[in-house]
């Protein structure tokens, strides 16, 4: 199935997210901004897992929060096509009032990075899961069926029924993350943002949580935006991957295409830094130089200060984000792996 045949669930158009910086002195006249997201456009299709990868501080989590309207975007549009009656034209989330957005919260959920700080220590597991259920009036507090529903949701997430009256401090990190997942799944959402959902867990537990997310995706017909800095995790779970650098998407493609034939030098550098047991590959490639400031990013291509392929045009001209191969988008003046391989 080509991308044209798939149904768009979330569409991001020219999204910008700027945060004002406090002025350093009385004599500073120019208002500076942290340019967390800069002109981002992408589609997330129904039923897919869209992976978002990049170094820490590149704006991945900010993009996720902007899509959910936890941070109101500075500019651009975010369209949601999953609401009944609006499947064709979509709903512009930025134009909704707080009360209107509240009605959509049930459909758009978030799994947090830290399973320790994201759960209320004063509430039991049952109370944590039921909070959203009551807020969205899925059940009344007097309904006898609510406990059965909570236990059923816990079972889907690998939590034993007798956990329902326990508190978060009585659980391990992996179990706490399962509680966080159950809290989101209980609302029967259509779209979930997994913000570094496994990065705080041990490697053995990470695989369990990832497999749980994949099972839930199939059974509950979910769509994920999976944010991570771990390229191995992204490769395993994602259908398509977007690579982010300093607030911009620099490459976007299907997972197999991106990992086998990266076209942006930044993607190539990230992939070459993945540890491997392959003796023939030699030393890990390390990106030289520091990440530029998001307050005053470099002119032209933002990556040119660290790119071994950079030329004068990279310093002066911003590369267009264009489709270099079918379904493979990249923003670079000197695209890699452009040759056609005959099989």
C-alpha positions as CSV (number, residue, x, y, z in Angstrom):
1,X,0.0,0.0,0.0
2,X,1.4,3.4,-1.0
3,X,1.2,6.5,1.2
4,X,-1.4,7.9,-1.1
5,X,-3.7,5.0,-0.3
6,X,-3.3,5.4,3.4
7,X,-5.7,7.5,5.5
8,X,-4.0,10.5,7.3
9,X,-4.8,10.7,11.0
10,X,-2.6,13.6,12.0
11,X,-1.2,16.3,9.6
12,X,1.4,18.8,10.7
13,X,1.8,21.8,8.4
14,X,4.6,24.3,8.7
15,X,4.7,24.0,12.5
16,X,6.9,26.5,14.4
17,X,7.3,26.5,18.1
18,X,9.3,29.4,19.6
19,X,9.9,30.1,23.3
20,X,10.9,33.7,24.3
21,X,14.2,34.1,26.1
22,X,14.4,36.4,29.2
23,X,16.4,39.5,28.3
24,X,19.8,39.5,29.8
25,X,20.0,43.3,30.4
26,X,18.0,46.5,30.3
27,X,19.9,47.6,27.2
28,X,18.9,44.5,25.2
29,X,16.3,45.6,22.6
30,X,16.0,42.5,20.5
31,X,13.6,39.7,21.8
32,X,15.4,36.4,21.3
33,X,13.6,33.1,21.0
34,X,14.5,29.4,21.4
35,X,13.5,28.0,18.0
36,X,12.5,24.5,19.3
37,X,10.6,23.5,16.1
38,X,11.1,25.2,12.8
39,X,8.8,24.8,9.8
40,X,7.9,21.1,10.3
41,X,5.5,19.3,8.0
42,X,4.6,15.6,8.1
43,X,1.7,13.2,7.9
44,X,1.0,10.4,10.4
45,X,-1.2,7.6,8.9
46,X,-3.8,5.6,10.6
47,X,-2.5,2.4,12.1
48,X,1.2,3.2,11.7
49,X,4.0,3.8,14.2
50,X,5.9,6.9,13.2
51,X,9.3,7.0,14.8
52,X,11.0,10.4,15.6
53,X,14.7,10.2,16.3
54,X,17.5,12.8,17.0
55,X,20.0,13.9,19.6
56,X,18.8,15.3,22.9
57,X,17.6,18.8,22.7
58,X,16.6,18.7,19.0
59,X,12.9,19.4,19.7
60,X,11.4,15.9,19.5
61,X,9.4,16.1,22.8
62,X,8.4,19.7,22.0
63,X,6.9,18.5,18.7
64,X,4.9,15.9,20.6
65,X,3.6,18.4,23.1
66,X,2.7,20.8,20.3
67,X,0.7,18.1,18.5
68,X,-1.3,17.5,21.7
69,X,-1.7,21.3,22.2
70,X,0.1,21.2,25.5
71,X,2.2,23.9,24.0
72,X,0.2,26.2,21.7
73,X,2.2,26.4,18.4
74,X,3.7,29.8,17.4
75,X,2.7,29.2,13.8
76,X,1.4,26.5,11.5
77,X,-1.5,24.0,11.6
78,X,-2.1,20.6,13.2
79,X,-5.1,18.8,11.7
80,X,-6.8,15.8,13.3
81,X,-8.8,13.5,11.0
82,X,-10.0,10.9,13.5
83,X,-13.1,12.7,14.9
84,X,-16.4,11.4,13.7
85,X,-17.9,13.7,11.0
86,X,-14.6,15.4,10.3
87,X,-12.7,12.6,8.6
88,X,-12.5,14.4,5.2
89,X,-11.6,18.0,6.2
90,X,-10.0,17.4,9.6
91,X,-10.1,19.6,12.8
92,X,-7.5,22.3,13.2
93,X,-6.5,21.8,16.8
94,X,-5.0,25.2,17.1
95,X,-8.4,26.9,16.6
96,X,-10.2,24.9,19.3
97,X,-11.1,26.5,22.7
98,X,-9.9,24.8,25.8
99,X,-13.3,23.1,26.3
100,X,-13.4,21.9,22.7
101,X,-9.9,20.5,23.0
102,X,-10.9,18.8,26.2
103,X,-13.4,16.7,24.3
104,X,-10.6,15.4,22.0
105,X,-8.2,14.5,24.8
106,X,-9.8,11.1,25.0
107,X,-8.6,10.4,21.4
108,X,-5.1,11.8,21.8
109,X,-3.1,10.4,24.7
110,X,0.5,10.5,26.0
111,X,2.8,7.9,27.6
112,X,5.4,9.7,29.6
113,X,9.2,9.1,29.8
114,X,9.6,8.7,33.5
115,X,7.5,6.0,35.1
116,X,8.5,7.3,38.6
117,X,7.4,10.9,38.4
118,X,4.4,10.5,36.1
119,X,2.2,8.5,38.5
120,X,0.5,10.2,41.5
121,X,2.1,8.5,44.6
122,X,-1.1,9.1,46.7
123,X,-3.4,7.2,44.4
124,X,-3.8,3.4,44.0
125,X,-3.4,1.8,40.6
126,X,-7.2,1.6,40.3
127,X,-7.6,5.3,41.0
128,X,-4.8,6.3,38.6
129,X,-6.5,4.4,35.7
130,X,-10.0,5.5,36.6
131,X,-9.2,9.3,36.8
132,X,-9.5,9.7,33.0
133,X,-12.5,7.4,32.8
134,X,-14.4,9.5,35.2
135,X,-13.2,12.8,33.7
136,X,-14.5,11.8,30.2
137,X,-17.7,10.3,31.7
138,X,-17.1,6.8,30.3
139,X,-18.5,5.5,33.5
140,X,-20.2,7.1,36.5
141,X,-18.6,6.7,39.9
142,X,-21.6,4.6,41.1
143,X,-21.4,2.2,38.1
144,X,-20.6,-1.4,39.3
145,X,-19.0,-2.2,36.0
146,X,-16.1,0.3,36.3
147,X,-13.9,-2.0,38.4
148,X,-14.4,-4.9,35.9
149,X,-13.3,-2.5,33.1
150,X,-10.2,-1.4,35.1
151,X,-9.2,-5.0,35.8
152,X,-9.7,-5.9,32.1
153,X,-7.5,-2.9,31.1
154,X,-4.9,-3.9,33.6
155,X,-4.9,-7.5,32.2
156,X,-4.3,-6.2,28.6
157,X,-1.2,-4.4,29.9
158,X,0.1,-7.4,31.9
159,X,-0.9,-6.3,35.4
160,X,-2.4,-8.8,37.8
161,X,-5.9,-8.0,39.2
162,X,-4.7,-7.8,42.8
163,X,-2.5,-4.8,41.9
164,X,-5.6,-2.6,41.8
165,X,-5.3,-1.5,45.4
166,X,-1.5,-1.0,45.5
167,X,0.4,2.2,45.3
168,X,3.1,3.2,42.7
169,X,6.0,2.9,45.2
170,X,5.3,-0.9,45.5
171,X,6.2,-1.5,41.8
172,X,9.3,-1.7,39.7
173,X,10.0,0.7,36.8
174,X,8.6,-1.7,34.2
175,X,5.4,-2.3,36.1
176,X,5.0,1.4,36.6
177,X,5.3,2.0,32.9
178,X,2.6,-0.6,32.4
179,X,0.4,1.3,34.7
180,X,1.0,4.5,32.7
181,X,0.2,2.6,29.5
182,X,-3.0,1.2,31.1
183,X,-4.1,4.7,32.1
184,X,-3.8,5.8,28.4
185,X,-5.3,2.7,26.9
186,X,-8.4,2.8,29.3
187,X,-9.7,5.9,27.3
188,X,-9.7,3.9,24.0
189,X,-7.7,6.5,22.2
190,X,-6.9,6.6,18.5
191,X,-3.5,8.2,18.7
192,X,-0.8,7.9,21.4
193,X,2.5,9.8,21.7
194,X,5.2,7.6,23.3
195,X,7.7,10.1,24.6
196,X,10.9,8.2,25.3
197,X,8.6,5.6,26.8
198,X,11.3,3.0,27.3
199,X,14.5,5.0,27.8
200,X,14.3,5.0,31.6
201,X,14.0,1.2,31.8
202,X,16.5,-1.7,31.8
203,X,17.2,-3.2,28.4
204,X,15.5,-6.5,29.2
205,X,12.4,-4.6,30.4
206,X,12.5,-2.3,27.3
207,X,11.8,-5.3,25.0
208,X,8.8,-6.4,27.1
209,X,7.3,-2.9,27.0
210,X,7.9,-2.5,23.2
211,X,6.3,-5.8,22.5
212,X,3.3,-4.8,24.7
213,X,2.9,-1.6,22.7
214,X,3.0,-3.5,19.5
215,X,0.4,-6.0,20.7
216,X,-1.9,-3.2,21.9
217,X,-1.5,-1.4,18.6
218,X,-2.9,-4.4,16.8
219,X,-5.6,-5.3,19.2
220,X,-6.8,-1.7,19.9
221,X,-6.2,-0.3,16.4
222,X,-3.8,2.4,17.6
223,X,-1.5,4.9,15.9
224,X,1.8,5.8,17.6
225,X,4.2,8.7,17.4
226,X,7.2,7.0,19.0
227,X,9.9,9.5,20.2
228,X,13.3,8.2,21.1
229,X,17.0,8.8,20.7
230,X,17.7,5.1,20.5
231,X,17.9,4.1,16.8
232,X,17.8,0.4,17.5
233,X,14.4,0.8,19.3
234,X,13.1,3.0,16.5
235,X,14.2,0.5,13.9
236,X,12.3,-2.3,15.6
237,X,9.0,-0.6,16.3
238,X,8.6,2.0,13.5
239,X,7.0,1.8,10.1
240,X,8.4,5.2,9.0
241,X,11.1,7.3,10.6
242,X,11.7,11.1,10.8
243,X,15.2,12.3,11.7
244,X,15.3,15.6,13.5
245,X,18.2,18.1,13.9
246,X,18.0,21.4,15.7
247,X,14.2,21.8,15.3
248,X,14.0,20.6,11.7
249,X,13.0,17.3,10.1
250,X,16.0,16.6,7.8
251,X,15.1,13.1,6.6
252,X,11.8,11.1,6.5
253,X,11.4,7.7,5.0
254,X,10.2,4.1,5.5
255,X,12.3,2.4,8.2
256,X,13.9,-0.1,5.8
257,X,14.8,2.5,3.3
258,X,16.2,5.0,5.8
259,X,18.4,2.4,7.6
260,X,19.7,0.7,4.5
261,X,20.3,3.9,2.4
262,X,20.4,7.1,4.5
263,X,20.5,10.2,2.3
264,X,21.3,12.9,4.9
265,X,24.9,13.0,6.3
266,X,23.4,13.5,9.8
267,X,21.4,10.3,9.5
268,X,24.5,8.5,8.2
269,X,26.4,9.7,11.3
270,X,23.7,8.6,13.7
271,X,23.5,5.1,12.2
272,X,27.3,4.7,12.1
273,X,27.3,5.4,15.9
274,X,25.1,2.4,16.7
275,X,27.2,-0.2,18.6
276,X,27.5,-3.5,16.7
277,X,29.3,-6.9,16.9
278,X,30.4,-6.6,13.3
279,X,34.3,-6.7,13.4
280,X,34.6,-5.4,9.8
281,X,33.0,-2.1,10.5
282,X,35.9,-0.6,12.5
283,X,35.6,2.3,15.0
284,X,32.4,4.1,15.7
285,X,32.0,7.4,13.9
286,X,31.7,10.3,16.2
287,X,30.1,13.6,15.1
288,X,32.6,16.4,15.5
289,X,31.8,19.8,17.0
290,X,29.0,21.0,19.4
291,X,25.4,21.3,18.6
292,X,24.7,25.0,17.6
293,X,22.5,27.2,19.7
294,X,18.7,27.0,18.9
295,X,18.5,30.7,19.8
296,X,20.9,31.7,17.0
297,X,21.1,28.7,14.6
298,X,23.6,28.7,11.7
299,X,22.5,30.2,8.3
300,X,21.8,27.9,5.4
301,X,21.8,24.2,6.4
302,X,21.9,24.0,10.2
303,X,24.1,20.9,10.1
304,X,26.9,22.4,8.0
305,X,29.0,23.3,11.1
306,X,29.4,19.5,11.8
307,X,29.1,18.0,8.3
308,X,32.1,16.5,6.5
309,X,30.4,17.0,3.1
310,X,29.6,20.7,3.6
311,X,30.5,23.3,0.9
312,X,29.9,27.0,0.5
313,X,26.3,26.5,-0.7
314,X,25.5,24.7,2.6
315,X,26.5,27.8,4.6
316,X,24.4,30.2,2.6
317,X,21.3,28.4,1.2
318,X,18.7,26.5,3.2
319,X,18.1,23.1,1.5
320,X,14.6,22.3,0.4
321,X,12.8,19.4,2.1
322,X,12.1,17.3,-1.1
323,X,11.2,13.8,-2.2
324,X,14.4,12.4,-3.5
325,X,13.1,8.9,-4.0
326,X,9.4,7.7,-3.8
327,X,8.4,8.1,-0.1
328,X,11.9,9.2,0.9
329,X,12.2,12.9,1.8
330,X,15.5,14.7,2.6
331,X,16.7,18.3,3.1
332,X,20.3,18.3,1.9
333,X,22.4,19.9,-0.9
334,X,24.7,16.8,-1.2
335,X,22.4,13.8,-0.9
336,X,24.0,10.5,-0.2
337,X,23.2,7.1,-1.8
338,X,21.5,8.6,-4.8
339,X,22.7,5.9,-7.2
340,X,20.2,3.4,-8.4
341,X,21.0,-0.2,-7.5
342,X,20.0,-2.9,-9.9
343,X,19.0,-6.2,-8.2
